[in-house]
Amino acid sequence: MSLPEAGASATATPLAERNGWKIALRGELDLASAPAVRPCFEEIIRRRPACVVVDVSELSFMDSTGIALMLEAADQVPVLELANPRPIIRAVMESMGLTETLRIVP
């Protein structure tokens, strides 16, 4: 299930994993595209997973709306990890002091 929206520049693909769920994000996660990926996060959260890994390796941009979506999800699951962020996204997470809430994993 991939959830693109016409005109949106991001997609989210949920993948079942042994220890929880993975959401693969692609494109630019911003004010315009966040509504297209939100249903994917909501569906995974309804399943009450122990861990959600958000693969952001193919995410080229994320604004404050994308960060807010991640923080909202992190509030609703025991563990939320960001996997493989590009250097700019990693730098933003670190500079904002969000790496304890949104743990970065290789």
Backbone hydrogen bonds, N-H to C=O, Kabsch-Sander energy under -0.5 kcal/mol:
donor,donor_aa,acceptor,acceptor_aa,energy
3,L,12,A,-1.2
8,A,5,E,-2.7
11,T,26,R,-1.9
13,T,24,A,-2.0
15,L,22,K,-3.2
17,E,20,G,-2.8
20,G,17,E,-0.8
21,W,51,C,-2.2
22,K,15,L,-2.8
23,I,53,V,-2.7
24,A,13,T,-2.8
24,A,22,K,-0.5
25,L,23,I,-0.7
25,L,55,D,-2.6
26,R,11,T,-1.9
27,G,58,E,-2.2
28,E,9,S,-2.9
29,L,27,G,-0.5
29,L,61,F,-2.9
30,D,28,E,-0.9
34,A,30,D,-2.7
36,A,33,S,-1.3
37,V,33,S,-1.0
37,V,34,A,-0.7
38,R,34,A,-2.0
40,C,37,V,-0.8
41,F,37,V,-1.5
42,E,38,R,-2.6
43,E,39,P,-2.4
44,I,40,C,-2.0
45,I,41,F,-2.7
46,R,42,E,-2.1
47,R,43,E,-0.7
47,R,44,I,-1.0
48,R,45,I,-2.0
52,V,79,V,-2.2
53,V,21,W,-2.7
54,V,52,V,-0.6
54,V,81,E,-3.6
55,D,23,I,-2.2
55,D,53,V,-0.8
56,V,54,V,-0.9
56,V,83,A,-2.2
58,E,25,L,-0.7
59,L,56,V,-1.7
60,S,27,G,-2.5
60,S,58,E,-0.7
61,F,27,G,-1.0
63,D,29,L,-2.1
67,I,63,D,-2.1
68,A,64,S,-2.6
69,L,65,T,-1.9
70,M,66,G,-2.1
71,L,67,I,-2.6
72,E,68,A,-2.5
73,A,69,L,-2.1
74,A,70,M,-2.6
75,D,71,L,-1.5
76,Q,73,A,-1.5
77,V,73,A,-0.6
79,V,50,A,-0.6
81,E,52,V,-2.5
82,L,103,R,-3.8
83,A,54,V,-2.6
83,A,81,E,-0.6
84,N,105,V,-2.2
90,R,86,R,-2.6
91,A,87,P,-2.6
92,V,88,I,-1.9
93,M,89,I,-2.3
94,E,90,R,-2.6
95,S,91,A,-2.8
96,M,92,V,-1.8
97,G,94,E,-1.2
98,L,93,M,-2.6
102,L,98,L,-3.5
103,R,80,L,-1.1
103,R,101,T,-0.8
105,V,82,L,-2.8
105,V,103,R,-0.5
